[in-house]
Amino acid sequence: MRIEVRGAPRKVVYFWLSKSEAADKKLMDSLKLQFKEWKNKNYLPVVFESGSESLEDNMYMLMKRNMELLAKKSELSI
């Protein structure tokens, strides 16, 4: 598991879990307490669960595609 804390532009805490970690009930229950603590600090906890491929690579490709669509949309409206 990897945890990233971002303070700008929005207060977010990313929890990156492998497939086996996401299936671990004890771990998920322990994270619920952490979520509550982060929410009390005005942070939004976000959980990413991995599949059979690289979660980071797939998230990158998703964000890249969304940016391409936004750029195309803004070009059309000019």
C-alpha positions, 0 to 999 in steps of 0.5 A: 500500500502507498499513501500520498497526501496532497494539500493543493489544489485540493486536500486529498489523501490517496490510498493505493492498494494492491488487489490482495490488500483490497481483499484484506478485511482487517486492512480495510477495517483499519483504513476506515479509522484513518479515513475518519481521521483524515476527514476530520482534518478536512482531507478527502480520502480516495482509495484506488484498488489495483486490478491485474494491470498496473494501476498507476499506468492505467490511471495515467492513461485515463487522465491523459485521455480526459485531458485530450478530450478537454483540449479537443472540446476547447478547440471546437468551441473557439 
